[in-house]
Amino acid sequence: MSTVVVCVGNTYRGDDGAGLAVAARLRDRVADGVAVLECEQEPTRLLDAWRDADVALVVDACSSGAPPGTVHRYDASRDRLPARVFRSSTHTFGVGEAIEVARALGQLPEQVVVYGIEGSAFVAGVGLSSAVQAAVEDVASELEEMVRCTNGR
């Protein structure tokens, strides 16, 4: 079973860099054969990132009105992501739309789990808010364990 972790974001838009921060934490902590990829441009690149994967774990910042640092987890293998959570994006095309395009084209991996880290500041600038930074650590640890279990390690 092949697994890919795809982390979406923009380092230069505050908390929108949460996904990329997760990638940085995971890169040296996953087993050989597990790809940890950064998707800094349009989330439509997800289709290429998970092309040969059976399992795709996707991380992005989100803005639903929940407290900053809240971690949302969704199994997008069968159901759409809730628009209220992934309603806005600093990308012109969001993760939810990319998943639905992949679903329509028959290019969605067997299992897709999306982690949304609730942000508070998506303005120009580098650095995460403290609540988002704490959530990044939690998500990275959870994904490390999930990948270990998925790959039988």
C-alpha positions as semicolon CSV with decimal commas, in nm:
position;residue;x (nm);y (nm);z (nm)
1;M;0,000;0,000;0,000
2;S;0,154;0,332;-0,103
3;T;0,100;0,641;0,108
4;V;0,160;1,006;0,032
5;V;0,132;1,299;0,271
6;V;0,054;1,618;0,080
7;C;0,086;1,945;0,270
8;V;-0,076;2,249;0,112
9;G;-0,004;2,610;0,195
10;N;0,169;2,940;0,148
11;T;0,453;3,026;0,384
12;Y;0,410;3,396;0,309
13;R;0,044;3,419;0,423
14;G;0,068;3,368;0,799
15;D;-0,127;3,068;0,924
16;D;-0,178;2,946;0,566
17;G;0,173;2,801;0,608
18;A;0,044;2,539;0,857
19;G;0,046;2,255;0,606
20;L;0,401;2,332;0,497
21;A;0,511;2,343;0,861
22;V;0,367;1,992;0,906
23;A;0,569;1,876;0,603
24;A;0,887;2,017;0,756
25;R;0,823;1,824;1,081
26;L;0,743;1,497;0,903
27;R;1,007;1,488;0,634
28;D;1,271;1,307;0,844
29;R;1,026;1,115;1,062
30;V;0,849;0,887;0,814
31;A;0,951;0,550;0,674
32;D;1,126;0,514;0,342
33;G;0,869;0,483;0,070
34;V;0,630;0,735;0,225
35;A;0,635;1,055;0,024
36;V;0,593;1,387;0,204
37;L;0,516;1,651;-0,055
38;E;0,460;2,024;-0,038
39;C;0,198;2,183;-0,257
40;E;0,261;2,556;-0,255
41;Q;0,078;2,640;-0,573
42;E;-0,271;2,548;-0,675
43;P;-0,427;2,251;-0,495
44;T;-0,512;2,107;-0,839
45;R;-0,156;1,975;-0,819
46;L;-0,291;1,726;-0,565
47;L;-0,402;1,511;-0,857
48;D;-0,040;1,467;-0,965
49;A;0,085;1,431;-0,607
50;W;-0,137;1,133;-0,527
51;R;-0,147;0,979;-0,876
52;D;0,000;0,640;-0,773
53;A;-0,099;0,641;-0,407
54;D;-0,350;0,415;-0,236
55;V;-0,366;0,647;0,066
56;A;-0,344;1,027;0,057
57;L;-0,317;1,228;0,377
58;V;-0,372;1,596;0,302
59;V;-0,300;1,888;0,537
60;D;-0,412;2,247;0,481
61;A;-0,507;2,550;0,685
62;C;-0,875;2,632;0,706
63;S;-1,108;2,901;0,834
64;S;-1,447;2,797;0,970
65;G;-1,480;3,026;1,269
66;A;-1,364;2,760;1,515
67;P;-1,094;2,860;1,764
68;P;-0,746;2,894;1,611
69;G;-0,552;2,569;1,634
70;T;-0,861;2,348;1,611
71;V;-0,783;2,041;1,404
72;H;-1,055;1,915;1,172
73;R;-1,029;1,559;1,030
74;Y;-1,238;1,434;0,741
75;D;-1,248;1,114;0,544
76;A;-1,290;1,253;0,194
77;S;-1,279;0,910;0,033
78;R;-1,655;0,904;-0,008
79;D;-1,793;1,236;0,111
80;R;-1,735;1,598;0,015
81;L;-1,545;1,823;0,254
82;P;-1,780;2,054;0,443
83;A;-1,786;2,394;0,273
84;R;-1,820;2,569;0,610
85;V;-1,471;2,451;0,709
86;F;-1,286;2,482;0,380
87;R;-1,486;2,780;0,257
88;S;-1,201;3,017;0,197
89;S;-0,855;2,975;0,059
90;T;-0,560;3,189;-0,031
91;H;-0,548;2,964;-0,337
92;T;-0,784;3,031;-0,624
93;F;-0,891;2,667;-0,619
94;G;-0,930;2,494;-0,284
95;V;-0,854;2,145;-0,157
96;G;-1,224;2,055;-0,157
97;E;-1,261;2,145;-0,524
98;A;-0,946;1,953;-0,614
99;I;-1,081;1,643;-0,439
100;E;-1,412;1,669;-0,623
101;V;-1,238;1,708;-0,960
102;A;-1,029;1,398;-0,882
103;R;-1,343;1,211;-0,777
104;A;-1,521;1,306;-1,101
105;L;-1,220;1,196;-1,307
106;G;-1,180;0,868;-1,120
107;Q;-0,839;0,980;-0,988
108;L;-0,907;0,982;-0,615
109;P;-0,696;0,741;-0,408
110;E;-0,876;0,462;-0,224
111;Q;-0,841;0,648;0,106
112;V;-0,817;1,027;0,144
113;V;-0,800;1,186;0,487
114;V;-0,791;1,565;0,508
115;Y;-0,661;1,754;0,810
116;G;-0,764;2,117;0,835
117;I;-0,577;2,331;1,087
118;E;-0,789;2,629;1,189
119;G;-0,596;2,950;1,134
120;S;-0,652;3,300;1,260
121;A;-0,431;3,524;1,045
122;F;-0,396;3,477;0,668
123;V;-0,230;3,810;0,598
124;A;0,101;3,875;0,425
125;G;0,392;3,774;0,641
126;V;0,589;3,474;0,759
127;G;0,517;3,286;1,079
128;L;0,237;3,095;1,244
129;S;0,023;3,203;1,537
130;S;0,101;3,015;1,860
131;A;-0,222;2,813;1,851
132;V;-0,155;2,701;1,493
133;Q;0,206;2,615;1,576
134;A;0,085;2,386;1,858
135;A;-0,166;2,222;1,622
136;V;0,111;2,167;1,365
137;E;0,303;1,963;1,623
138;D;-0,008;1,759;1,710
139;V;-0,096;1,687;1,347
140;A;0,263;1,593;1,261
141;S;0,272;1,346;1,552
142;E;-0,064;1,197;1,455
143;L;0,036;1,160;1,093
144;E;0,366;1,002;1,188
145;E;0,176;0,739;1,387
146;M;-0,085;0,694;1,113
147;V;0,184;0,639;0,849
148;R;0,361;0,392;1,077
149;C;0,037;0,192;1,113
150;T;-0,054;0,219;0,744
151;N;0,285;0,087;0,638
152;G;0,307;-0,186;0,900
153;R;0,606;-0,035;1,075
